C-alpha cells in the first residue's frame, strides 16, 4: 500500500518539478533571477511565523473549495463550479446573518445559521448539476461551469441592487455584519477559525470516502456506474449526496470569507478560491487528505506574490502564471499515470520500511 501511494504521487511531483523549470525560464525571459525569486517565494510563504499565518489564512478556503471537486470525483463526476457555490454561499450567509443579528439573537446562534445557509445554498447549487447529469444526461462539467458564471452574475446583481447598502457609493456592497457575529481567530494566532473548518472537512471527507460503506459504494459507482446499478446500489442518491456535500463545502468557504475576512458581500467575494480549488484537487489526485499539504503549497504561493512584486518589480499576475503552468503540467502528467514506477533499488528500500510500519 505504501509503495502504491508513493508511485501514485510520482506524476504530480514530476508535474510540480516541470512547472518550476518552466516558471524559471519565464522569470529569465522577464529579466529576473529564478533563484532569487524562489528564495523570496519561500520567505513569503514559509520563512517566518508571520508568513506561515498568512499562508494558512489563504489556504483555508482552498481546503473547502478543493473538496467541491474531490468529492464528486469519487463518483466519476468532474464538477468545476466551486466558485459559484462559494459566492452564493457567502451571499446567503450575509442574507441570513444581517436580519438575525438585528433581532438580537446570540452571536453563536447567528453564526450557526449563517453556516447552515452557506452550506445549504452551495449544496443545492452543485446538487442541481448532479441532478442534471443523473436525470437529464447533461454534462456536469459544462453545467457547473455555466452555473458558476450565472452565480457570480446573480451575486453582483443583488449586491448592486436589492441587498445594497445605501452608504456604499463607489464600491457597492451589502451592509456589514456586526462585529459580534464575525468569526474569531485561533487563539494565539492571526488565523481565523475557518482553517479549522477546512481541516475537519478534509478529515471527515477522507473518512467518509475510504472508511464507510457509503464511500465504498460511491467509489464503486465512480469506477463503473452500470455495475453499481446491477449490484443494486442507489446511484442517484449517491450522486446527489456527494454533490450536495461538495457544494456545501464550497458554500461554507463562502460563509467563512464574509464572516471572517470581508465582513460583507461585494464584488470582491469572487476571489477565485473556487478555481484554485480545482487546481488543488487535481494536484491532490482527488484525495481529501492530500488536499491539506497541497493547499499549504498553493496558499504559500498566493501569500508570496506580493513579495515578488515588491522586491523584483514583477507584475501582480506573476503567480497566476505559475499556477497556470502548474495546472497545464498536471494535465499533461495524467498521461504518465500508471506508466511510471519507482526504480527497483528504491522499491527494495521502501518495502522493509513499509513492512516495519505495519
N, C-alpha and C positions, 0 to 999 in steps of 0.2 A: 504493500500500500504506500509506504514511504517513497519507494522508487517511482511508483506511478505518479505521485504528487509532484516529485521533482521533475520528472520528464514532462508532465503537463505544463510546468512553469517555464520550460526552456524556450518555447516560441515567444511568449510575452517578454521574457528577459532579453532575447535577441532583438525583439522589436524596439525595446527601450534603448538598447545599445546602438542600434542602427539610427534611431531618431536623434540620439546625442551626436553621432558623427555628422549626420545631415545638418543638424542645427549649428554645429561648429562651422561647417562650410558656409552656411548662411551668415554667421557672425563675421567670418573672414571677408566675405563679399561686402558686408556693411562697414568694414573698416574697424571692427572690434576684435579684441584679443579673446579667443574662446576660453582659454584657461582662466583669465581674469573674470570672465562672465560666469563660468561655472563656480568659481570661488565666491562670487557675490550671490549667486543663487543659493549656495549652501549657507552663507552668512545670513541672508534674508529669510531663509526658511527654517533652519535648524541650528543656527550658530549661537543662539543665546536663548535664555528663558523667555525674553520678550518675543523673539522670533517664533519660538515654539507655540506661545499662546496665540499669536497672530495666525499661525498655520492651523492650529486646532479650530479656531473660530471659522476659518474659511473651509475647513474640511467637514464641519458639522452638517451643513445642508447637503453636501455631496453624498454623505453616507446614506441619507434618506432618498435622495433622487436616484442614486445608483440602484437602490432596491426596486425602483419603479421599472427598471429594465430587467434586473436579475431575476425577480420572481416570476414574471410571465415567461421568461426564457425556460424555466423548468418545465412548462407545459408546451414548449415548442413555439411560443409566440415572440415576435420581435416588436416590442412596444417602445416607441420613442417620443411619447407625449408627456414626459415628466414635467416639462416647462409649463404646459397648460395646467396640469394639476397643481403645480407649485403656486402659480399666480392666483388661480381661483381659490385655492385653499387659504392663502393669505388674505384674500379679499373677504371670503366668508368668515374668517376668524375676526376681522375688524367689524364686519356687519353684525356679528353676534355680540362681540365684546363691548362695543360702544353703548348700546342700549342697556345691556345687563349691568355694566358699571354705573350707568346713570340711575339705575334702580337702587343702588347702594348695597348690592349683594356682596358677600365675602369675596375678596380677590381670588382665593384659590378656586372657588366655585366658578367664577368668571373665566379663569384660565382653563379649567377643565372643559367648560362649554365651548371655548374658542378652539381647543384641541379637537373636540368631537366634531365641530363644524368644519374644520380644515380637513380632517380625515374623511368625513362623510362626503364632502364636496369632491375632493380629489379622487376618492374611491369610486364614486358614482361616474365620474368622467371617464376613467380608464376602464371601468366595468362596462361602460357603453361600447367602447372599442371592442372588448372581448365578446359582447353580445352580438355586435355587427358581424364579427368573424364567425361566431358559432352558429348563428341562426340565419344569416343572410349571405355568408361567404365573402364578406368584404375584407380585403387585405388589411390586417391590423396595423401594419407599419404605415401605410398611407393614411388610414383613418386617424391614427393617433397623432401623426404629424400635422394633419389638417386641423384637428381639434385643438392642438396646441396654439396654432396661429389664431384660430377663432377665439380661444380663451383669452389670449393677450388682448385682442381687439375688444372683447366684451369688458375686460378689466379696465382698459383705457376709457371706454365709453362711460362706464359707471363712475369712475374716478373723476372724469371731467364733467359729469352730468349729475345724475341722481344723488350720488354719495359725496359730492364735492363739498369741501369746507369753504364757505364764502371768504374766509380770511386768506386762503391760499390763492394768490394772484398770479404770479409768474409761473409757478410750478404747481399745477392742480394736484390736490391730494385729498384724502378723507380727513376727518378730524383725528387728532392724535389720541392714542389710548392713554388713559390716566396712568401715572407712574405706578400706582398701587397694583395694577394688573399686569405690568411688564414682568417678563421672566428675569430672574436674577442670575448672578454668576455663580460658578462653582466656588465654594469658599477657598480663599487664599489665591485666587486667580482672577484674570480678567476674561475668562472663557465662560460664555453663557451655558446654561443647563441644556441647551439644545444638543450639545455634544453628547451628553448622557443619553438623551432620547435616541440619537443616531446609533450609538454603540449598542444599546439594549435592543434596538430594532434589528440590527445586523445579527446579533447573537440569537435573538428569537427566531429570525428568518432561517438562519443556519440550522437551528434545532428542528424547526418545522419541516424543512426540506429533507434533511438527512436522518432524522431520528423519530419520525412519526409515520404512521400508516398513510395519513393524508398526503404527506410529502412524497412518500414512495409511490403512491398512486399517481400523483402529478407527474413524477419523472417517467413512469411507465407510459402515461398518455403523451408526454413530450417526446418519447422515443418512437412511439407508434400509436397514434390515436385510434386507428382501426382495431388494433389488437386490444387496446383498452376497452373499446366498446364491446368486443367479443367476450372479453373477460368479465363484463358486467360492471365496469367502473362508471361512476357518474361523471362523464366527461364534461357536460355542460356546467354542472355545479363546480367542478374543479376549475374550469376556465374562468367562470365569473368570480369565484372566491379569490383566486390568485391575482386576477386583475384588480379586484377591489382592494386587496391588501397592498398591491403595488401602488395604486393611485393614492391610497390612504397614507402611505409613507411619504410620498411627494407632497400631499396636501398638508401633512404635519410639518414638513420642512417649510412650507409657506407660512404656516401659523407661527413657527419659531422666528422666521425672518421679520415679521411685523411686530411680534411681541417681545423680541429680544434685541433687535438691531435697529429697524427703521422707525418703529412706533406708529406708523400709519401706512396706508396703502397709497401708492402713487405709481407713475410710470417706471420708477426705479425698482419696483418689485420684480420686474422681468430682468433678473440679474444674470441669467444664463446658467444658473445652477442645474437646471434640468438637462441642458445639453451637455454640461460637464459630466453629469451622472451617466450619460450614455458611454462616454469615454471610460469612466471608472468601471462600469460593468463589463465592458469589453476587456479591459486590462485585467480585471479580476476573474475573467472567464466565467462570469455569471455566478460566482461563488460568493454568497453573502458574507462569509467570514473573511475571505480575501479582500473584500471591499475596504476593510479597515486600514491595512498598510497602503493600499492603492490611494485611498483618499488622503492619507497623510502626505503622499508624494504629490498629488495634484493640488492639495491645499498649500503645500510649500511652494510649488511653482507659482501659484497665484500670489502668495504673500511676498515673493521676492521680485515681482515685476517692477514695483516702484523703485527699488534699489538699483536695478539695472538702468532704469530711465534716468535716475539722478547721477549715478557715477559714470556711466558710459555714454550718456546722451543718446540713448536708443529710443525709438518710438514706443508709445504706450502699447502698441499691438504686438510687440516682440514676443511676449509669452504666448500670444494667440498663435503665432507661427509655430512655436514649439509644440503646442497642443495639437495643432493641425497635422504637423509632421508625425507626431506620435500616433495619432489616430490612423493615418494612412499606413504607417508601418505595421500597426496592429492588424489592420485588414489584410495586408499582404502576408503577414505571418500565419494567417489561418491556413494557407496552403501548405505550410510546413508541419501543421499539427498532425501527429501520428507518423510522420516521416523521419523525425529526428529522435535520437535517444541518447542517453548518457554513454560516454565512452566506456569500453569494457573495464578498464582499470578503475574508473570512478565507481562503476556498478559493484565491483568486487569490494571496494572500501565501504560503500554505503550499506551493503547488505548486513555486515556484522553490526553496524551502528543501529540499524532498524531492529535487528533481532534482539540486541541488548535493551532497546527501549521497550520492546514488548515483554 
